[in-house]
Amino acid sequence: MSAHIPLAWLQLTNSKGRLFTALAGVVFTVVFSLVQLAFQDALYTSVTLLYSHLSADLILISPRYQCIVATESFPERRLYQALAIKDVASVSALYMGVMQWKNPANRRNRQIFAIGFKPRPGVFDLAGVNNHWRQIAEPGNLVFDEGSRPEFGPVAAMMRKHGTVRTELSHRRVNVVALFHVGANFANDGNIIMSDTSFLRLLPFRKFGIVNIGLIKLKPGVNAATARDKIAAALPRDVTVLTRQGFLDREKRFFASSLPVGFFFRTSVLVGLIVGAVIVYQILYSDVSEHLSEYATVKAIGYPDRYLLSVVLKEALLLSVLGFPPGVLLSLGVYEIARSATLLPIRMTWIQIAAVYLLTAGMCALAGALAVRKLRQADPVDVF
């Protein structure tokens, strides 16, 4: 038998119905895995979107801080104590909390995430905040995240039409004077930014000087890690000092390890691989069983078991190669639908593509390895 005869391909395409069934299993696995990984990536990316726009070298938080919706608080004077250290250029304090937002179109209430700060440029790297900080400083004025979910109302469209949008926040009248863009996330559906004075007026149970996040800017040339250690040693233990990147990484780790959603995504990918492996295994096992006598004939004319095993494994890998591209294309369609529905930063990366293909190829190879056990029954004696 010529080694150039594509036996694996001929075996695989011998039954078109069986081939399409196997490919459907592979496509399902690819789509399911890519979508789950995309949602997981969107989770970790979205929860740090707002924080990624903070202009700071170091971040001050409470040791009891958990995540963006469970921040805890600490005395603002810790920031001024840090300002006394020669490496520090400036400090800023953020108040954070949830308020009742009234949709200006249908008058329905919905919770929105609010941030209060002492208005000045450079606290955020958001043009909508830095270009309108004087307006924000006026009581009752705020800026609205146009990336918020539609349930908060057509605020962006109304702003472009009227210049200002009047609505209610925590049962008090407020004015939206500008827009910025961050976007919704798994923790919050919408965001607003205002002055600390407005924030405390709208949430009177919050105390002045008890803040949630502290921002520290260092002087040019100062090493952030070195300054962090120096400031941490100088301040009491009721605060934790982190570098900006360390703070973002901490937020991602919380959602990855402390909440069941991270476990859910990982388990979902595993379940998808198991389902795909079962489908591919059943197809390959049926193929081997149906052609057992032909395999026995091949053995009878001198081909070793390892050749027969390679044929089945090649069939498995061919399935992964044929099923992967349509799976990727279908996933892109699902991404677009999910992105429109959730407004989350769902995207496909080359790392995800490579990881899912390796998982898919491994799944098919494992299914093939299990199916070739049937070849042990391919005894040449059965041919005669």
N, C-alpha and C positions, 0 to 999 in steps of 0.2 A: 504493500500500500504506500503510495507516495506521501511523503511528509507534507507536501504542499496542498493536499486536499483539505479544505477548511471543514473538517468533520464537525467541530463544535458549532460552527455557523449552520451547517446543513441540519444537524440535529435540532438546533434551536428553532429554525424556520420551517421544520417539517410540518408542524401543526400551527397554523396561523392563530387559531383561537387560543391555544395554550400560550403562545408567545404574547399576545395582547393582554391576556390575564396577568401574566408575570410582569409585563411592563407597567400595567396599571398599579400593581403592588409597589413597584419601585417608585413610580411617579407619586403615589400617595405618601410614601415615606419621605421623599424629597420635599414635597410641599409642606407636609406636616412639620418636619424638622426645621426647615427654613423659616416658616411662620413663627414657630415657638421661639427660635433663636432671635428672630427680629423683635418679637415682643419683649423678650428678656433684655435685649440691647436697648430698646426704647425705654424700658423701665429704668435702667441704670443711667441712661443719658438724660431722660426727662427730669428725674428727681434732682439733678444738679444743674439744670438749665438756668434757673434763677440765680443760684449761688455763683455760677460761672461768670455772671455779669457784675460781681462785686469787685471794686478796685481796691485791692489790699494785698499786702505781702504776708501778713499773719492774721489769723482769726482767733478771737477770744470767745469761748463758750463755757457754759456751766458743765461741771463734771457729770451732771445728771442728764445732759443733752442726749437725746436719742436720734431724732431725725427732724426734718423740716416742719412736721406737724406736732412735734413733742420736743420743743426747744429748751424748756425751763428758763431760768433767768438768773442774773447776777447783778451786783451793784455797778453802776456806771463809773464810780470812782476808781475801779480797777484800771480802766482805760487811762485815766489821768495819772495814775501811778506809773503806768507803762510809759506815758508821754515824758516822764521825768528822766527816763533812760536816754542817754545821748544818741543811741542808734535810731531812735524813733523820730520820724518827721511829723506825723499827724495821726489822729485817731478819730473814729466815728462810731456812733452807737446806733443800733437798729432795734426798733420795737416790732414785734411780729405777732399776728393774731388773726382770728377769723371773725368776719363781720357779716351782717345780713345786707345783701345787695338787692335793690329793687330794680327789676328789669324795666327800663324806661319806656318800653313799647307795650308790654302786656301787664305790667305792674306786679308780676310775680316775684316772690322773694327767693333768694338762693344764697348759700354761703359762698363767700369769696375770701381769698387770702390777702391780707393787708400788711404793708410794711410802712413804718413811720421812721423818718430820719430828720436830722437837722439840715434843712435845705442849703446846699452849696454844691458846686460842680465837683466832679471827681469821685464821688462816693460810689456811683454806678458807671459802667461804661455804656450807658444807654442814652442815645441822642435825645429821645423824648423826655428824659429826666434832666439831663445837663443843660438843654436849651430852654427849659421852662422852670428852672428852680425858683426864680423869683415869684412866678405865679403860684407854684406849689406852696410857697411860704405863706400865702394868704389863707386865712382860716376857711375851711370848707372846700378848698380846691384839691384836686388829685389828678393823677394820670392813670390811664387804663391800659391794660395789656390787650392789644388787639388780637393776640393769639389765643385769647380765652375762648371757651366753648360758646356756641351760639345761644345757649340757654340764658346767658347774661344780657342778651339783646343786641340789636344791630348798632352798637355804640360807635364803631368805626365809621359806618356809613352816615350816621347822624352827625358825627363830628365834622365830616367832610362837607356836609350840607349846611349845617348851622354854625359851625365853629366852636360851640360849647354844648355840652349835654348836661341837663339838670335831672337829677334823680334823688333817691333816698338811700342812705347808708346807715344802718343801725337806727332807723327811724328818724334820721336827721337829714335835712336837705344838703346836698353836695353838688359841686360842679366838676365835670370832667373837662380839663383845660388842654389836655394833650394826650397823645398815644405813644406807647412803646411796644416792642414786640419781644416776648420771651416764649410764650406758648404754654398750653396745658400740660399737666403731667399726671402720673399715677396718684399723686398725693393731693393735688389741687387742680380744680377745673378752671380757675381764673385768678388773676393777680391785679392788685392796685398798689400804687405808691403815693404817699402823702407826707406832709410834715409831721414831726413828732407831736406838735401842738394839736393838730387835727386828730391824730391818732388817739391821744389821751382824752380829747373831748368826746370822741365817739365811743371809747371804751373807758368810762370813768372809774371802773374798778381796778384798772391798771395804775400802778404808782409811778410817778415821775422819778427817773433815775434808776429804775429797775428794768434792765434791758435784756434782750435775748441773744444778740450777736454783737461782738465788738470787732471793728476793723482797724488794723494797724498798718500804716505805711512806713517803710523804712527809708532812711537816707540813702542816696545813690551810693552803690558800691558795697553796701552792707550785706553780708551773707545771711540769708533768711534762717537757715538751720541754726547758725551760731546765735543770732539774735533771739530766736525762739527759746533756746536753752537759757540765755541770760535773763530774758523777761520772765520765764517760768520760775526761775530761781528767786526772782525779786518779788513776785506776787504771792499772796496767800493761796491756799489749796482750794479755795472756793471757785477757782477758774482753771480752765485748761487752755494752753496756748498751742496752736497748730499752724503749720505752714498752709498756704492756700491750697496747694495740691493735696496735702495730707488731709485737709478738711473735706475736700471733694471725694477723696478715696474713702474716707470714713463714712460719708453719706451713702456711697454705693455699697460698701460692705454691710451696712445695716440692713438695707433692703435685700441684699443677696443672702444673708445668713440669719438674720433675726426675724424675718417675716416668712410665712409659708409660701408666698408667691414665688420666691426664688426656687424653692424645692419643687413647686408645681411645674415650673417650666422645664427643669432638668428631668423630672419624671416623665413629663409628656413626650420629650424627645426619645427617651428610652422606650416608652410604650409604642411610639410610632415605628421605631426600629424593630421591635419584636414582632409587630403585626406584619411589617414588610418581609421580615425574615421567614415568618411562617408561610406567607403566600409563595415566596420564591422557593422555599424548601419543598412545598407540596407540588409545585410545577416540575421542579427538577427530579424529585423522587418519582413522580408519575412517568416522566420521560425515561428515566433509567429503567423502571419496571417494564415499560412497554417495549423497550429495545434490549432487554436483557439477553436474548438469544444472539442479537447482533454483537453485543459486547463480548459474549462468550466466543463467537466466531473470531473476532479480532484477537482474543487471547490465544485461540487455537492456532492461529497462523504465526504466532511468535511475539506479539506485542506484550510488554510487561504491564503489571497492574498500574504502575505509576503513569503510563501513557493514558490509560483509561481515566485515571483520576484527573489528569491534566485536562482532558476533554471536558469533563463536567465542570471543573473550576473555570475553564475558559468560557463556558456557557454562562456561568454565574457572573463573571466580570463583564461579558458582553451585555448582559441585562442591565448592569449598573451604568455602562457607557450609553446605551440606547435610551434608558429611562431618565437619565439625569437632565439633559437639556430641556425636554418638555416640562419636567418638574420645576425647573428654574423659571421658565416663562410663565407657567401658571402661578407661581409664587409671586412674581412681579404684579400680576393682576390682583391677587389677594392683598398685597401690600397697598396698592393704590386705593382699594375699597376701604381697608382698615384705616389708612391715613386720613381719608376724607371723613370717616365716621367718628374717629377718636381725636383727631388733630395731634396725635402723638408723632414724635420724630422716628417713624418706622422706615428703615432703610436696609438695603442689602449690601454687605461688604464682601470683599474678596476673601477675607478670613472666614466668614460664614460659609461662602461657597466651597472653599477648599475643605473646611471641616466636615460639611455635610456630604461632600463627595467621598471623602475618606471613610466616613461612617457608613455610607451607602455601599461602597465597594467592600468594606469589611463585613457588612451584613450579608451581602450576596455570597461572598466567599465562605462565610460560616455556614450559610444554608447549603451551598454546594458541598462543603466538607461533610455535612451531616447526610446529604443525599447519597454520596458515593459509598457509604457503608453497604448499600444494596449490591454494589458491584462484587462484593466478596462471594455472592451467590452465583456469579457468572462463571460457572464451571464449564470448561471446554468439552467435558464428557457429555454435557446436556445437548450439545449440537448433534451428536452422532446417535 
